[in-house]
Amino acid sequence: MPDDKTKKRPQDSSRINIHEPYEVNYWCDTFGCTEVQLKAAVKAVGDSAAEVKKYLGK
């Protein structure tokens, strides 16, 4: 079943899904970063929100 596009927050707040635009927007707002920075962080440390937060220094 596809994600509900009316949702503005991720269903699993411990993981970052960079393939869903609404999640990318949510995490960029949350971490105060750009999409490029978010995707680079996920590539570097994986999709764990806690690890991405540490990587970005937030």
Secondary structure, DSSP 8 states (H G I E B T S, - for coil): ----TT--S-SSTTB--TTSHHHHHHHHHHHT--HHHHHHHHHHH-SBHHHHHHHHT-
